[in-house]
């Protein structure tokens, strides 16, 4: 187990309300009789309690953008963390939205060095977890302006969830067997601690179980709570007894909208009057002599330590069906003059969302349609076409200008002058925007990547966009051997022996194990001058 201080992320669970009904949700959404919404004072205390923590401070649900005070919460995050200072490419129209979000995650990494601890390369700053529904679209501009990282999954493509509502005692696992299994739980060792309205928890699943079953609550939300070590977890460990993530069970497609539960948890759900159980969305798993009956398992995917949550990162976003795309807009012609401002206010008020404006009724929308067809647009950006302008009525710049001020304007040029200048772009420039490029990657050179997880996938993108040639990948996980990794084959470390002359550089693609991997590569015989660490690119 890990101290929260060593975790990549600590979550603040602001609500369990959600617009999805995913199978085996880690927040058990749909099983609560009433959704919770964290109050503002608790949220402030939660954020303040993490002063000094050097990872990602996550805003989580449910679907966090459904919280009625989400915008107020984000304002406090901006007060604490400040505005993003680096170039925000998500201002521009995006052909590869999910890749751009992922690149931002990589750019948020910093090298963390602490006395007595191994150096690690980790994300930091505020983060958002969302399923990219209508409420996320509503706050799209705010999200891109605020969060260093966003872990997004629209759940349109298949993703597989392991049962969480499962008791080890139902499987006949003894205390002697259980303790080592519990301490190696992949959730606690790879995911997050959490803060809920009822306190702080060493594990996000423990916090969710406490909310579901009205437990005693967590630790007091106060500065430094996250420095507790596993020896101090105490009574919170009792939630592990009814958590299935340390167990070898199976997985179910989220789209099936069914929770798999063991007999003990089925009875507990009955006692709290779970709406999901009443709706027939609960699969009571049959267990015989400590073995799960095959007919109780979801077909196809079975859980293993190497089984990814979703096959490829890009599959978290369905570009064909995403609600983030614009499908229609209102065409508005308003001549310049004394009535311009009043007419513009009326047009904004009557528009559904997006507006194409021109002062001349004989204008072409060809360049507008071209951009809309292929890109996701940031609603905070004013897009300048050849003969017209494209903008959203929900843009923060319009809100700051204000209805009253617009009423006295005589031309759109006055609006443009008051728009956030970073968010005024010419559509002629869109196809020539600067690509994501890493200076340390040299065009034409041959690269390999050791580590095929999330960090490795970032680096694969960096190699491609910088003009490097990726030859193959290395991973110690036997289950990944001979598997595809962004167009190349994954091999075990011993594959490197006698192949040092085939590549120019090896990039270590792992958040925190780069020194360990470097030592392993050196022992195999990889020349030190060929090894690049992730923070060096």
C-alpha positions in Angstrom: 0.0 0.0 0.0 1.0 3.6 -0.5 0.7 6.8 1.5 -1.5 9.4 -0.3 1.6 11.5 -0.3 3.2 9.1 -2.8 0.1 9.0 -5.1 -0.1 10.6 -8.5 -3.5 12.0 -7.7 -5.8 12.8 -4.8 -9.4 13.2 -5.7 -12.1 15.5 -4.4 -15.4 13.8 -5.0 -17.8 16.6 -5.3 -20.9 14.6 -6.4 -22.0 11.1 -7.2 -24.7 12.4 -9.6 -24.1 11.0 -13.1 -25.6 11.0 -16.6 -24.3 7.5 -17.2 -25.2 4.1 -15.8 -21.9 2.2 -16.3 -21.5 -1.3 -15.2 -19.5 -1.7 -12.0 -18.9 2.0 -11.5 -16.2 2.7 -8.9 -18.5 5.3 -7.3 -21.4 2.9 -7.4 -23.6 5.5 -9.1 -27.2 4.4 -9.3 -27.2 2.5 -6.1 -27.7 5.6 -3.9 -31.3 6.7 -3.0 -30.1 10.3 -3.2 -27.2 12.0 -4.9 -24.8 14.1 -2.8 -23.4 17.5 -3.7 -20.4 18.7 -1.7 -21.0 22.2 -0.3 -18.7 25.0 -1.1 -17.1 25.4 2.3 -16.2 21.7 2.4 -14.7 22.0 -1.1 -12.5 24.9 0.0 -11.3 23.0 3.0 -10.6 20.0 0.8 -8.5 22.0 -1.7 -6.7 23.9 1.1 -5.9 20.7 3.0 -3.8 19.6 0.0 -1.3 22.5 0.3 2.1 21.1 -0.2 1.0 18.0 -2.1 2.9 17.8 -5.4 0.6 15.6 -7.5 -2.7 16.2 -9.3 -5.6 17.6 -7.3 -8.6 15.9 -9.0 -12.2 17.0 -9.3 -14.2 13.9 -9.6 -17.8 12.5 -9.7 -20.1 10.9 -10.7 -20.0 13.5 -13.4 -18.5 16.6 -11.6 -19.8 19.1 -14.2 -23.3 18.3 -13.0 -22.6 20.0 -9.7 -24.7 23.1 -9.5 -21.8 25.1 -8.1 -19.2 23.7 -10.5 -18.3 27.1 -11.9 -17.8 28.5 -8.4 -15.6 25.5 -7.5 -13.5 26.1 -10.6 -13.1 29.8 -9.7 -11.6 28.7 -6.3 -9.2 26.3 -8.1 -8.1 29.2 -10.3 -7.6 31.3 -7.2 -5.4 28.6 -5.7 -3.4 27.4 -8.7 -3.5 30.5 -11.0 -4.3 30.6 -14.7 -2.5 28.3 -17.1 0.6 30.1 -18.5 1.7 27.8 -21.3 0.2 27.9 -24.8 -3.3 26.6 -24.8 -3.7 24.8 -28.1 -7.2 23.7 -27.1 -8.3 27.3 -27.9 -7.9 26.3 -31.5 -10.2 24.0 -33.5 -9.1 20.4 -32.8 -9.0 17.6 -35.3 -7.5 15.3 -32.7 -9.1 16.5 -29.5 -8.3 13.5 -27.2 -4.7 13.5 -28.3 -4.3 17.2 -27.6 -5.8 16.6 -24.1 -3.3 13.8 -23.6 -0.4 16.0 -24.7 -1.4 18.6 -22.2 -1.2 15.9 -19.5 2.3 15.1 -20.5 3.4 18.8 -20.5 2.1 19.1 -16.9 4.7 16.6 -15.6 7.5 17.8 -13.4 10.5 16.1 -12.0 10.0 15.5 -8.3 13.0 15.0 -6.1 12.8 14.3 -2.4 15.5 13.3 0.0 15.4 9.6 0.7 13.0 8.8 -2.1 13.5 7.8 -5.7 13.1 10.6 -8.3 9.9 10.5 -10.2 8.3 12.3 -13.1 4.7 13.1 -12.3 1.8 15.3 -13.3 0.9 18.2 -11.0 -1.8 20.8 -10.6 -5.6 20.7 -10.9 -7.3 17.8 -12.8 -10.8 17.0 -14.1 -12.4 13.6 -14.6 -15.5 13.7 -16.9 -17.5 11.6 -19.4 -17.8 14.6 -21.8 -21.6 14.9 -21.8 -23.8 18.0 -22.2 -22.7 19.5 -18.9 -19.0 19.1 -19.9 -19.7 20.8 -23.2 -21.4 23.7 -21.2 -18.1 24.2 -19.3 -15.7 23.3 -22.1 -14.0 26.7 -22.2 -13.7 26.9 -18.5 -12.2 23.4 -18.3 -9.5 24.2 -21.0 -8.6 27.4 -19.2 -8.2 25.8 -15.8 -7.2 22.2 -15.6 -3.6 21.0 -16.2 -4.9 17.5 -16.9 -8.2 16.0 -17.9 -9.0 12.3 -17.7 -11.9 12.0 -20.1 -13.9 8.9 -21.2 -17.2 9.4 -23.0 -18.0 5.7 -22.5 -19.3 5.4 -26.1 -16.6 2.9 -27.1 -16.3 -0.3 -25.0 -14.5 -0.1 -21.7 -14.4 -2.8 -19.1 -15.0 -2.5 -15.4 -14.1 -5.0 -12.7 -16.8 -5.7 -10.0 -16.2 -3.5 -7.0 -19.0 -4.7 -4.7 -17.5 -8.0 -3.8 -16.5 -9.6 -0.5 -13.4 -11.7 -0.2 -15.1 -13.8 2.5 -17.7 -14.9 -0.1 -14.8 -16.4 -2.0 -13.6 -18.2 1.1 -10.3 -16.3 1.2 -8.6 -16.7 4.6 -7.1 -13.9 6.6 -3.6 -15.3 5.9 -4.2 -15.2 2.2 -6.1 -11.9 2.2 -3.6 -9.5 3.8 -1.0 -9.8 1.1 -3.7 -9.6 -1.6 -5.2 -6.5 0.0 -1.8 -4.8 0.3 -1.1 -5.4 -3.4 -4.5 -4.0 -4.5 -4.0 -2.3 -7.9 -6.5 0.4 -7.1 -4.7 1.6 -3.9 -1.3 1.2 -5.5 -2.1 2.9 -8.8 -5.1 5.1 -8.3 -6.0 7.7 -5.7 -6.9 8.7 -2.2 -10.0 10.8 -1.9 -12.0 13.5 -0.1 -15.7 13.2 0.2 -18.3 15.3 2.1 -17.7 12.9 5.0 -13.9 13.2 5.2 -10.6 12.1 3.7 -9.8 8.5 2.8 -6.7 6.5 2.0 -8.4 5.0 -1.1 -11.1 6.4 -3.4 -13.1 3.1 -3.3 -13.1 3.3 0.5 -14.6 6.8 0.3 -17.2 5.7 -2.2 -18.2 2.7 0.0 -18.5 4.9 3.0 -20.9 7.2 1.1 -22.9 4.3 -0.2 -23.4 2.4 3.1 -23.5 5.5 5.3 -20.3 4.6 7.1 -18.6 6.5 9.9 -16.8 8.9 7.6 -13.1 9.6 7.0 -10.3 11.5 8.6 -10.8 15.2 9.4 -10.2 17.3 6.3 -7.2 19.3 7.6 -3.8 20.2 6.3 -1.4 17.3 6.1 -3.9 14.5 6.4 -2.5 13.0 3.2 0.9 12.4 4.8 -0.5 9.4 6.7 1.4 6.1 6.0 -0.2 2.6 5.6 0.5 1.9 9.3 -1.9 4.8 10.1 -4.8 3.7 7.9 -6.4 1.9 10.9 -10.2 1.3 10.8 -10.5 2.5 7.2 -9.0 -0.8 6.1 -12.3 -2.5 7.0 -13.8 -1.2 3.7 -11.3 -3.5 1.9 -13.4 -6.4 3.2 -16.3 -5.6 0.9 -14.2 -4.3 -2.1 -13.6 -6.5 -5.0 -10.6 -4.8 -6.7 -7.9 -6.8 -5.0 -9.7 -10.1 -6.1 -9.2 -12.1 -9.3 -12.7 -11.9 -10.7 -13.8 -10.7 -14.2 -14.8 -7.6 -16.2 -17.9 -6.3 -17.8 -18.5 -3.9 -20.6 -19.6 -0.5 -19.1 -22.4 -0.2 -21.7 -24.3 -3.2 -20.3 -25.3 -1.1 -17.3 -25.2 -4.0 -14.8 -23.4 -4.3 -11.5 -21.9 -7.7 -10.5 -22.1 -8.3 -6.8 -21.3 -11.1 -4.4 -24.0 -12.4 -2.0 -22.8 -10.3 1.0 -23.0 -7.1 -1.0 -26.3 -8.1 -2.5 -27.8 -8.3 1.0 -26.3 -4.9 1.9 -27.8 -3.3 -1.2 -31.2 -4.8 -0.3 -30.9 -3.2 3.1 -30.3 0.3 1.8 -33.0 -0.1 -0.9 -30.6 0.3 -3.9 -32.5 1.7 -6.9 -30.3 -0.2 -9.2 -31.2 -3.5 -7.5 -34.9 -2.6 -7.7 -34.5 -1.9 -11.4 -33.0 -5.3 -12.1 -29.6 -4.0 -12.9 -27.7 -6.2 -10.4 -26.2 -9.5 -11.2 -26.0 -11.7 -8.1 -22.8 -13.7 -8.8 -23.0 -17.4 -8.0 -20.1 -18.8 -6.0 -19.5 -22.5 -5.3 -16.8 -23.6 -3.0 -15.0 -20.3 -3.4 -15.1 -20.4 -7.2 -17.2 -18.0 -9.3 -19.6 -19.9 -11.6 -18.8 -19.4 -15.2 -22.4 -18.5 -16.1 -22.2 -15.6 -13.6 -19.3 -14.0 -15.5 -19.7 -11.5 -18.2 -18.6 -13.0 -21.5 -15.4 -12.1 -23.3 -13.2 -10.1 -21.0 -11.8 -11.5 -17.8 -9.8 -9.5 -15.3 -6.1 -9.7 -15.0 -3.4 -7.3 -13.8 -2.4 -6.7 -17.4 -5.9 -6.1 -18.7 -6.3 -2.4 -19.6 -9.4 -0.4 -18.6 -9.8 0.5 -22.2 -7.7 -0.9 -25.1 -6.3 2.3 -26.5 -6.3 5.8 -25.0 -7.9 7.2 -28.1 -10.9 4.9 -27.6 -11.9 7.1 -24.6 -13.4 9.5 -27.2 -15.7 8.6 -30.0 -15.1 11.2 -32.7 -18.2 10.0 -34.7 -20.7 10.5 -31.9 -19.3 13.1 -29.6 -21.6 15.7 -28.3 -18.7 18.2 -28.4 -19.0 18.7 -32.2 -21.2 21.5 -33.6 -24.1 20.2 -35.8 -25.8 23.5 -36.5 -25.6 27.3 -36.1 -27.7 30.4 -36.5 -26.9 32.7 -39.4 -27.3 36.4 -38.4 -26.9 39.5 -40.6 -26.8 42.8 -38.7 -25.7 46.0 -40.5 -23.4 48.3 -38.6 -24.9 51.4 -37.1 -26.7 52.8 -34.2 -29.0 49.7 -33.8 -26.2 47.2 -34.1 -25.7 46.5 -30.4 -29.4 46.0 -29.6 -29.9 43.8 -32.7 -26.8 41.7 -31.7 -28.2 41.2 -28.2 -31.5 40.0 -29.6 -29.6 37.6 -31.9 -27.6 36.2 -29.0 -30.7 35.8 -26.9 -32.6 33.9 -29.6 -29.7 31.7 -30.8 -29.5 28.1 -29.8 -25.8 28.2 -29.2 -23.5 29.0 -32.1 -23.8 32.1 -34.3 -22.3 32.9 -37.7 -22.4 36.7 -38.1 -21.9 39.1 -41.0 -22.7 42.7 -41.8 -23.5 41.7 -45.4 -26.3 39.3 -46.3 -24.4 38.0 -49.3 -21.7 36.1 -47.5 -20.3 32.6 -47.9 -20.1 30.1 -45.0 -17.8 27.7 -46.9 -14.8 28.2 -44.6 -17.1 27.9 -41.6 -18.6 24.6 -42.7 -15.1 23.2 -43.5 -13.9 23.9 -39.9 -17.1 22.6 -38.3 -17.1 19.4 -40.2 -13.7 18.3 -39.0 -13.0 20.0 -35.7 -14.2 20.4 -32.1 -14.4 24.1 -31.4 -13.8 25.9 -28.1 -16.9 28.0 -27.4 -14.7 30.7 -25.9 -13.0 31.5 -29.2 -14.0 34.1 -31.7 -13.3 32.5 -35.2 -12.7 35.0 -38.0 -13.6 33.7 -41.5 -13.2 35.3 -44.9 -16.6 37.0 -44.9 -18.1 36.3 -41.4 -17.5 35.5 -37.8 -18.3 32.3 -35.8 -18.8 32.4 -32.0 -20.8 30.8 -29.2 -23.3 32.8 -27.2 -21.8 31.1 -24.1 -18.3 32.5 -24.5 -16.8 33.9 -21.3 -15.7 37.0 -23.2 -19.3 37.8 -24.1 -20.3 37.4 -20.5 -17.5 39.8 -19.4 -18.4 42.4 -22.0 -22.0 42.3 -20.8 -25.5 42.8 -22.3 -25.6 46.5 -21.4 -22.2 47.4 -23.0 -23.0 45.5 -26.2 -26.3 47.4 -26.5 -24.3 50.7 -27.2 -21.9 49.2 -29.7 -22.2 50.2 -33.4 -20.0 47.5 -35.0 -18.6 44.0 -34.4 -15.1 45.5 -34.4 -15.9 47.0 -31.0 -16.8 43.4 -29.8 -13.6 42.0 -31.2 -11.5 44.7 -29.4 -13.0 43.6 -26.0 -12.7 39.9 -26.6 -9.9 38.0 -24.9 -7.2 38.5 -27.5 -5.8 35.0 -26.9 -9.1 33.6 -28.1 -9.4 35.6 -31.4 -8.2 33.5 -34.3 -8.3 33.5 -38.1 -9.7 30.4 -39.6 -7.2 30.8 -42.4 -4.5 30.0 -39.9 -6.1 26.8 -38.5 -4.4 24.3 -40.8 -1.0 25.8 -40.2 -0.9 25.8 -36.4 2.3 24.6 -34.7 2.3 20.9 -34.0 3.2 19.4 -30.7 7.0 19.0 -30.9 9.7 18.0 -28.5 13.1 19.7 -29.1 15.0 16.7 -27.7 13.6 14.4 -30.4 15.5 14.7 -33.6 13.7 14.2 -36.9 15.0 11.2 -38.8 16.6 9.5 -35.8 15.5 6.0 -34.7 13.9 5.6 -31.3 12.5 2.9 -29.0 10.3 3.3 -25.9 10.6 1.3 -22.7 7.2 1.4 -21.1 3.9 1.1 -22.9 1.6 2.7 -20.4 0.1 6.2 -20.4 3.4 8.0 -20.3 4.8 5.8 -23.1 1.8 6.6 -25.3 2.5 10.4 -24.8 6.1 9.8 -25.8 5.1 7.8 -28.9 3.0 10.8 -30.0 6.0 13.1 -29.4 8.3 10.9 -31.5 5.8 10.9 -34.4 5.0 14.6 -34.3 8.7 15.6 -34.0 9.7 13.5 -37.1 11.4 10.7 -35.3 11.1 7.0 -36.3 9.7 4.6 -33.7 11.2 1.1 -34.2 9.7 -1.0 -31.4 8.7 -0.8 -27.8 9.9 -2.6 -24.6 7.8 -3.7 -21.6 8.4 -6.1 -18.8 4.8 -7.3 -18.8 4.7 -10.7 -20.5 1.1 -10.2 -21.4 2.1 -7.3 -23.7 4.8 -9.3 -25.7 4.3 -9.2 -29.4 1.3 -6.8 -29.0 0.9 -3.6 -31.1 2.0 -0.3 -29.6 1.2 2.6 -31.9 2.1 0.7 -35.0 5.2 -1.1 -33.7 5.7 -4.4 -31.8 6.2 -4.7 -28.0 9.0 -7.0 -26.8 10.4 -8.1 -23.5 13.6 -6.4 -22.2 15.9 -9.3 -23.2 15.0 -8.5 -26.8 17.3 -5.6 -26.6 20.4 -7.7 -26.3 22.7 -7.2 -29.3 20.3 -4.7 -30.8 21.9 -1.5 -29.5 23.1 -0.5 -33.0 19.6 -0.6 -34.5 18.4 2.5 -32.6 19.8 6.0 -31.8 17.9 6.6 -28.5 15.8 4.7 -26.0 13.2 6.8 -24.2 12.0 5.6 -20.8 8.2 5.9 -20.8 7.2 5.5 -17.2 6.0 8.1 -14.6 8.0 7.0 -11.6 10.2 4.0 -12.4 12.7 5.7 -14.8 15.8 5.3 -12.6 14.9 1.6 -12.0 14.4 1.0 -15.7 17.5 2.9 -16.6 19.5 0.6 -14.3 17.9 -2.5 -15.8 18.7 -1.2 -19.3 22.3 -0.5 -18.4 22.7 -4.1 -17.0 21.4 -5.4 -20.3 24.0 -3.4 -22.1 22.2 -0.3 -23.5 24.8 2.5 -23.7 24.0 5.2 -21.2 24.4 7.9 -23.8 21.5 6.4 -25.7 19.1 6.5 -22.8 16.7 9.5 -22.5 14.6 10.0 -19.4 11.0 11.3 -19.8 11.7 14.7 -18.3 14.5 15.3 -20.7 12.3 15.4 -23.7 
